[in-house]
Amino acid sequence: QVELVESGGGLVQAGGSLRLSCTASGRTFSRFAMGWFRQAPGQERKFVGGINWRGDRTSYVDSVRGRFSISRDNANKTVALQMNNLKPEDTAVYYCSTARIAYGLGMTPAEFGFWGQGTQVTVSS
């Protein structure tokens, strides 16, 4: 079964940076697109961005484009979310996710079907 474990969350001041990491197990990591979602208090979980199975294409929602970057290391079965110039509205629980079907682009939230337990990111003003 698929298991995703996130790490790297914490408290940071506005304008600061954090790097989240996710380690996957349970299937052939390199065949599946990976993504990140977040859920702020009182809101639904929302797609942040994704990376395709090969790691050469990424997609981001408008609110984070230019500040966040997703990368993957297929050899070590990890995916990272680098977050720069953080804003208080980025405060949320961040979830790593993997696609349901192999060889996808990772461009849309509908592709994803498995999530980790999440890691809290808090940005103070």
Backbone as numpy.savetxt, mean C-alpha at the origin, in Angstrom:
# Nx Ny Nz CAx CAy CAz Cx Cy Cz
-2.46 -20.38 2.11 -3.30 -19.19 2.11 -2.43 -17.95 2.11
-2.99 -16.87 1.60 -2.24 -15.63 1.49 -2.13 -14.96 2.84
-0.93 -14.51 3.16 -0.72 -13.74 4.38 0.08 -12.49 4.03
-0.39 -11.35 4.52 0.27 -10.08 4.30 0.51 -9.42 5.65
1.73 -8.97 5.88 2.08 -8.36 7.16 2.72 -7.01 6.90
2.07 -5.95 7.39 2.59 -4.60 7.21 3.45 -4.18 8.39
4.35 -3.25 8.12 5.16 -2.66 9.18 5.55 -1.25 8.77
6.00 -0.45 9.75 6.53 0.86 9.44 5.64 2.04 9.77
4.46 1.79 10.28 3.59 2.89 10.64 4.10 3.63 11.87
3.45 4.76 12.17 3.85 5.52 13.34 3.30 6.92 13.32
3.87 7.75 14.18 3.46 9.16 14.31 4.53 10.04 13.68
4.08 10.98 12.85 5.01 11.87 12.17 4.37 13.25 12.06
5.18 14.27 12.04 4.66 15.62 11.87 4.35 15.89 10.40
3.44 16.80 10.17 3.12 17.20 8.81 4.38 17.64 8.08
4.49 17.20 6.83 5.68 17.47 6.05 6.74 16.39 6.13
6.57 15.49 7.06 7.54 14.42 7.24 7.30 13.25 6.32
8.08 12.19 6.51 8.03 11.01 5.65 7.94 9.74 6.49
7.34 8.74 5.90 7.30 7.39 6.48 7.41 6.40 5.33
7.94 5.24 5.65 8.01 4.16 4.66 7.35 2.94 5.25
6.31 2.48 4.61 5.63 1.26 5.02 6.16 0.10 4.19
6.19 -1.05 4.82 6.63 -2.25 4.13 5.61 -3.36 4.35
5.53 -4.26 3.41 4.61 -5.39 3.51 5.32 -6.64 3.01
5.24 -7.68 3.80 5.81 -8.96 3.42 4.68 -9.94 3.14
4.79 -10.63 2.02 3.74 -11.55 1.60 4.22 -12.99 1.65
3.28 -13.88 1.89 3.58 -15.31 1.84 2.33 -16.05 1.43
2.51 -17.29 1.06 1.35 -18.13 0.76 1.11 -18.41 -0.70
1.78 -17.66 -1.59 1.67 -17.95 -3.02 2.82 -17.26 -3.74
2.88 -17.44 -5.05 3.99 -16.90 -5.83 3.84 -15.39 -5.95
4.56 -14.68 -5.12 4.42 -13.22 -4.99 4.55 -12.51 -6.33
5.52 -12.91 -7.13 5.86 -12.17 -8.34 4.78 -12.21 -9.42
3.78 -13.04 -9.27 2.74 -13.15 -10.28 1.57 -12.19 -10.06
1.55 -11.52 -8.92 0.35 -10.77 -8.54 0.64 -9.29 -8.32
-0.27 -8.45 -8.82 -0.20 -7.04 -8.51 -0.37 -6.82 -7.01
0.24 -5.75 -6.51 0.14 -5.40 -5.11 -0.40 -3.98 -4.98
-1.03 -3.72 -3.86 -1.59 -2.39 -3.68 -1.62 -1.97 -2.23
-1.96 -0.72 -2.03 -2.13 -0.17 -0.69 -3.49 0.52 -0.61
-4.15 0.30 0.51 -5.42 0.94 0.83 -5.26 1.66 2.16
-6.19 2.54 2.46 -6.19 3.18 3.78 -7.61 3.43 4.24
-7.75 3.46 5.55 -9.06 3.69 6.14 -8.92 4.70 7.27
-9.50 5.86 7.07 -9.51 6.90 8.09 -10.69 6.67 9.04
-10.63 7.22 10.23 -11.73 7.03 11.19 -13.07 7.45 10.62
-14.05 6.58 10.73 -15.39 6.89 10.26 -15.59 6.80 8.77
-14.56 6.34 8.05 -14.66 6.27 6.59 -14.45 4.84 6.11
-14.83 4.60 4.86 -14.58 3.31 4.25 -13.12 3.18 3.85
-12.69 1.95 3.69 -11.34 1.69 3.20 -11.26 2.13 1.74
-10.19 2.85 1.40 -10.05 3.41 0.07 -8.72 3.02 -0.56
-8.72 2.89 -1.85 -7.53 2.56 -2.62 -6.57 3.75 -2.63
-5.31 3.47 -2.40 -4.27 4.51 -2.44 -3.48 4.40 -3.74
-3.08 3.18 -4.07 -2.32 2.97 -5.28 -1.94 1.52 -5.43
-1.41 1.19 -6.61 -1.03 -0.18 -6.88 0.18 -0.27 -7.79
0.73 -1.46 -7.86 1.88 -1.74 -8.73 1.63 -3.07 -9.42
1.96 -3.13 -10.70 1.66 -4.36 -11.43 2.61 -5.48 -11.04
2.35 -6.67 -11.57 3.09 -7.85 -11.13 4.57 -7.76 -11.45
4.91 -7.06 -12.56 6.32 -6.95 -12.93 7.02 -5.82 -12.20
6.25 -4.89 -11.66 6.86 -3.78 -10.95 7.25 -2.62 -11.83
6.76 -2.56 -13.06 7.15 -1.47 -13.95 6.01 -0.49 -14.25
4.88 -0.67 -13.59 3.78 0.28 -13.72 3.13 0.50 -12.37
2.83 1.74 -12.07 2.17 2.09 -10.82 0.98 3.00 -11.10
0.08 3.04 -10.15 -1.09 3.91 -10.24 -1.38 4.48 -8.87
-1.82 5.74 -8.81 -2.09 6.40 -7.55 -3.37 7.21 -7.65
-4.03 7.37 -6.52 -5.17 8.28 -6.49 -4.63 9.71 -6.49
-5.46 10.64 -6.90 -5.02 12.02 -7.07 -4.46 12.63 -5.79
-5.05 12.28 -4.67 -4.68 12.92 -3.40 -3.26 12.59 -2.95
-2.67 11.52 -3.49 -1.32 11.14 -3.06 -0.31 11.18 -4.19
-0.77 11.34 -5.41 0.15 11.33 -6.55 1.19 12.44 -6.40
2.44 12.07 -6.61 3.54 13.03 -6.45 4.13 13.05 -5.05
3.42 12.48 -4.09 3.94 12.41 -2.71 4.23 10.97 -2.27
3.45 10.03 -2.77 3.61 8.62 -2.40 4.21 7.85 -3.58
4.95 6.80 -3.24 5.55 5.96 -4.27 5.52 4.51 -3.82
5.10 3.63 -4.74 5.04 2.20 -4.44 6.13 1.48 -5.22
6.78 0.57 -4.53 7.80 -0.25 -5.18 7.69 -1.67 -4.66
8.28 -2.60 -5.38 8.24 -3.99 -4.95 9.58 -4.66 -5.19
9.83 -5.67 -4.39 11.03 -6.50 -4.50 10.55 -7.93 -4.59
10.48 -8.44 -5.80 9.93 -9.79 -5.99 10.81 -10.87 -5.38
12.10 -10.64 -5.35 13.00 -11.64 -4.77 12.74 -11.82 -3.27
12.43 -10.73 -2.59 12.20 -10.79 -1.15 10.73 -10.78 -0.77
9.84 -10.77 -1.79 8.40 -10.83 -1.57 7.91 -9.67 -0.71
8.39 -8.48 -1.02 7.97 -7.32 -0.27 7.49 -6.21 -1.20
6.62 -5.38 -0.66 6.16 -4.19 -1.37 6.24 -3.05 -0.38
6.62 -1.88 -0.87 6.80 -0.73 0.01 5.95 0.44 -0.45
5.59 1.26 0.50 4.89 2.51 0.23 5.70 3.63 0.87
6.36 4.42 0.05 7.12 5.57 0.52 6.20 6.78 0.52
6.05 7.40 1.68 5.13 8.53 1.82 5.92 9.77 2.22
5.90 10.76 1.37 6.61 12.01 1.61 5.62 13.17 1.73
6.09 14.25 2.35 5.26 15.44 2.51 3.88 15.07 3.08
3.90 14.33 4.14 2.66 13.85 4.73 1.81 14.98 5.27
0.50 14.78 5.17 -0.47 15.77 5.63 -1.37 15.15 6.69
-1.97 15.94 7.54 -2.86 15.39 8.57 -3.98 14.53 7.96
-4.43 14.87 6.78 -5.49 14.08 6.14 -5.01 12.72 5.64
-3.72 12.45 5.73 -3.20 11.13 5.41 -3.32 10.17 6.60
-3.73 10.69 7.73 -3.89 9.85 8.92 -4.93 8.76 8.66
-4.51 7.51 8.87 -5.39 6.37 8.58 -4.67 5.08 8.97
-5.41 4.01 8.95 -4.80 2.68 8.98 -4.52 2.29 7.54
-3.29 1.90 7.28 -2.87 1.54 5.93 -2.79 0.03 5.80
-3.36 -0.47 4.71 -3.43 -1.90 4.47 -2.70 -2.26 3.18
-1.88 -3.28 3.26 -1.29 -3.89 2.09 -2.31 -4.84 1.48
-2.28 -4.96 0.16 -3.24 -5.81 -0.51 -2.61 -6.49 -1.70
-3.17 -7.65 -2.06 -2.71 -8.35 -3.24 -3.90 -8.72 -4.13
-3.62 -8.81 -5.40 -4.69 -9.05 -6.37 -5.24 -10.47 -6.27
-6.45 -10.60 -6.72 -7.09 -11.91 -6.71 -6.63 -12.78 -7.88
-6.29 -12.14 -8.98 -5.94 -12.86 -10.19 -4.51 -12.49 -10.59
-3.79 -13.47 -11.09 -2.40 -13.27 -11.46 -2.26 -12.39 -12.70
-1.08 -11.75 -12.78 -0.65 -10.99 -13.95 -1.52 -9.76 -14.22
-2.03 -9.16 -13.18 -2.85 -7.96 -13.33 -2.03 -6.69 -13.28
-2.72 -5.58 -13.59 -2.03 -4.30 -13.63 -1.97 -3.61 -12.27
-2.92 -3.92 -11.41 -2.94 -3.26 -10.10 -3.38 -1.82 -10.16
-4.21 -1.49 -11.14 -4.60 -0.11 -11.36 -5.90 0.27 -10.68
-6.75 -0.69 -10.36 -8.07 -0.38 -9.82 -8.34 -1.19 -8.56
-9.10 -0.65 -7.63 -9.36 -1.36 -6.37 -10.08 -2.69 -6.55
-10.84 -2.83 -7.61 -11.61 -4.05 -7.82 -10.73 -5.28 -8.04
-9.47 -5.07 -8.41 -8.56 -6.18 -8.66 -8.11 -6.89 -7.38
-8.27 -6.21 -6.27 -7.65 -6.70 -5.04 -8.64 -7.46 -4.17
-8.12 -8.54 -3.54 -9.02 -9.39 -2.78 -8.50 -9.88 -1.45
-7.26 -9.51 -1.12 -6.68 -9.95 0.15 -5.98 -8.75 0.80
-6.14 -8.66 2.11 -5.55 -7.54 2.85 -4.84 -8.02 4.09
-3.86 -7.23 4.51 -3.20 -7.48 5.78 -4.00 -6.90 6.93
-3.39 -6.91 8.11 -4.07 -6.43 9.31 -4.01 -4.91 9.45
-3.11 -4.29 8.73 -3.03 -2.84 8.75 -2.00 -2.30 9.72
-1.55 -1.08 9.43 -0.62 -0.38 10.31 -1.06 1.08 10.39
-1.02 1.63 11.59 -1.53 2.98 11.82 -0.50 4.02 11.42
-0.96 5.01 10.68 -0.16 6.18 10.35 -0.90 7.41 10.88
-0.22 8.18 11.71 -0.82 9.38 12.28 0.07 10.57 11.94
-0.52 11.58 11.33 0.22 12.77 10.94 -0.31 13.95 11.76
0.56 14.53 12.55 0.15 15.65 13.39 0.41 16.98 12.67
-0.44 17.94 12.98 -0.31 19.24 12.31 0.60 20.19 13.08
